[in-house]
C-alpha cells in the first residue's frame, strides 16, 4: 500500500480528515443503506445494556456511538475516541442532532495507547477501524486492557467473502466502482482507493478471531454479514 512517503498513522489521519464531511453519505451509498443494521447487530454483540459505560474506539462520525447510546439509555455513558479532528467535529454535529448529547463524550486520542486505566469499561467496540491501525494486535490488546473482566470486545469491519462469482463481483465493485463513487460524491477517489487497499490487506474474519484469542480474549467468534462482505468479530475478557 502506498502511503506517499508517510507513516501509516499520519496517512490515515490525513485521509479521514479529508473525507469527514461526506463520510456518512458514502457509507450509506457503498453499503446500499445496510450499514445502520450492521451497527445495530454489533451493539447487540457487545451486550450493551442500560447504565453501562461503553468505549467506541475509532468512533469516526459517531454513528456507532449513537447506536450504543440508544441501548444503554440516559443512565449510561459512551466514550467515543478518534484521532481525526475532522471526523470528531462531524461526530459532534451528529450527536447534537440525536437525543444522546448527555450520554456521549468525544475525545481525540490514539487507539494504540488508550488514555484510560485498566478495567474501566463495560465493553468496547471498533467500527471499520482496526484495519487503519499501524499495529492491529496492539489495538486489540489495548481494548482488552481497558474493559472489565467479563466484558466484550467487538469489531465491525470489512471481511473476505468466499462464495465464487459473488466474491469476484464484490472485489470488482470495491476496486473499481467505490473509488469512482468517492470521486463523484466526495471528490476523493484516492481516499476511497485506500479503503479498498486496506480491506485487501486486512486479515480475513477467521484469522482476526484467532488474533483476538492471541490477545487474551475468550469465546472468540465471527459473524458474517451479507455473505462475508462485512463481519463482526468478538471476544470476551475472561
Buried (B, 14 or more C-beta within 10 A) or exposed (E): EEBEEEEBBEBBBBBBBBBBBBBBEBBBBBBEEBBEEBBBBBBEBBBBEEEBBBBBBBBBBBBBBBBBBBBBBEEBBBBBBBBBEBBBBBBBEBBEEBEBEEBBEBEEBBBBEBEBEEEBBBBBBBBBBBBBBBEBEEBBBBBBBBBBEEBBBBBBBBBBBEEEEBBEEBBEBBBEEBBEBBBEBBEBBEBBBBBBBBBBEBBBBEEBBBBBEEBBBEEBEBBBBBEBBBBBBBBBBE
